[in-house]
Amino acid sequence: MGAVKALLQKLGFVAGGNGLGSLRDKRRAQRLPITMPVSVYGYAGDEPFAENTESLNVSARGGLVAISGNISCWQKIVLTNLQTEEDVECRIVRLIRSEGGKLLAGIEFRDVAPRFWRTGTTPLTPYEEM
């Protein structure tokens, strides 16, 4: 099995027409596979850290980013969109170690931020609560 396919399955994606499938029944917002340059700011213990990285997928409620810093789940960070210089407060909600050794962090915005990613003319929209 390919590394990307294995990672997508580990993240919960199911096979679909476009190869990514749908997580609408599990996710609170649509995710899009968009790579965007970002900076991550936070603390590793008592030491501040800052890292330039990129998103792997994005949503109105957060996204997935690669991080090399020493981070932990539920840790608070600040994410900066390097294209717009906009900051948003987040927390780490999931950590995944990729086969290549990269640490992938699932992040959740403190507040829904459908315009943070600037993915086009229409903001990302969260699914309606059931």
PyMOL commands that set and color helices and strands:
alter all, ss='L'
color gray80, all
select helices_A, chain A and resi 3-10
alter helices_A, ss='H'
color red, helices_A
select strands_A, chain A and resi 37-44+47-59+62-67+76-81+86-97+103-109
alter strands_A, ss='S'
color yellow, strands_A
deselect
rebuild
show_as cartoon
